[in-house]
Amino acid sequence: MQGLDLSKPISEKLYEELKRALAEHIVIFFRDQHLSPQQHLDFGRLWGNLHVHPAKPHEPGFPELLSVKSGRDTVRVNGEDWHSDVSCDEEPPMGSILYITTCPPEGGDTLFSNMYAAYESLSEPMKQYLNGLQAVHDAEEFYRSLYANDSKGMKDVGAYPSATHPVIRTHPWTKKKLIFVNRVFTREIVGVPREEGRAILEFLLAHVENPLYQCRFRWRANSIAFWDNRSAQHRALWDYWPNERYGNRVTVIGDKPY
């Protein structure tokens, strides 16, 4: 969205316009922004209480301000697989606001996939089969391996979040149905034979990653992407090593999927 300065106070009218845009487009983008850490947090709090990530490091003194940094010494980055942020929480985030201030000279795009479109393209028999099914979302395998050698003590976390959510959820704003399983966190479908559940889950994971449902954002320094974490999945491309990419993410707590 052009011409908006998110460092300035957001009027009620502008807030409603942004909410409508997010509901309609799933992800909205802002160029040429210059936010302090506190202004970034303040914008996030307009949308609800802020989430503290269960594993990833944050900026000193700002536990809700997740650090997004990669460069020459990076071994592995978050977000290389399609996912919905922290869907393993009992109340997964409603949205994420990523502010990138340092970009590589090329590469580092983020892909977004539309979960409404993915659901709507399913056949009616498949929709009927999936409606009412539940799936387990668990962070243990992913976070434990990702932070196994982390020097900041993340490897000592006792247990990472786990929750059971509908395979097909209803968006609380639009009341539209969408697919809510992802490759990073979804482990199994509840109440069906293991082989059948695995086959259905693999089908859905491939289905939601279809390029037909995607858009691609090319970052520039001082850009912001604000995505609806309920109706979008995303994937960060790490194709810029050894160049550096730096920014912060504010994540807004959501509600329990239904």
C-alpha positions, 0 to 999 in steps of 0.5 A, a space after each residue: 500500500 503506497 503513501 502510508 507512514 506506519 510510524 504515525 498514529 493510525 486513525 480508526 478509519 484507516 484501521 478499518 481500511 487496513 482490516 478490509 484490505 487484509 481480509 480481502 487480499 490476505 497479505 498487504 505490503 508497505 514500502 519506504 517505512 522507517 519504524 523504531 522498535 517501539 513503533 513496530 510494536 505499537 502497530 502490532 498492538 493495534 491488532 491484538 496482544 503480541 506473541 512471544 515466540 517459543 524458540 526463536 531469539 528476540 531483540 534485547 529488551 523486546 521479547 515480542 520483537 522477533 529477530 530475523 537475521 541471516 548472513 555468512 555464518 548462518 547454517 539454517 534459516 527459518 521459513 524455508 518450508 511452507 508454513 503458517 507461523 506457530 500453528 502448534 499453539 492452542 491459539 495460533 497467531 492471527 497475523 505477522 508483521 515483518 519489517 526488513 531493513 537490510 536486503 541482499 542485492 538479489 534474492 530473498 523473496 517471500 512466497 505466499 499461498 492462498 488457503 481460501 483458493 486451495 480449499 475452494 478448488 477441492 472437489 465436493 467429495 473431498 471437502 465433505 471428507 475433510 470437514 470435521 477432521 482434526 490434525 495434530 500440530 507439533 513443534 517438537 521435531 522442528 524446533 528441537 532440531 533447529 535450535 539444537 546447537 543454539 548458544 542462547 539456551 533455546 536447546 534447553 526448553 523443556 517442551 515446545 507447543 502442541 495442539 490439535 486443530 481442524 483440518 478445515 477451519 473457518 476464518 473468524 472475519 470472513 466466515 469462509 472455509 480454508 485449509 489449515 495444515 502445513 508442512 512444518 508443524 502438522 504431524 498427523 490426522 486424528 482418528 483415521 488409520 495411519 497410512 490413510 491419514 499420511 496419504 491425505 496429509 501429503 496430498 493436502 501439503 502438496 495441494 496448498 503449495 501449488 503455484 496457482 495459489 501463490 504470490 511473490 514479494 520482492 523485498 527492498 530495504 525498509 519494506 513491510 509485509 503484513 500477512 493473515 496467518 490464518 488464511 495464508 501460508 508463506 515460504 522464505 527463499 534462502 537464495 542469497 548466501 553469503 549476503 545478509 538479510 536483517 529485520 524484525 517480526 511482530 506477531 499478533 496472537 489469534 484465536 482457537 481455530 474452529 
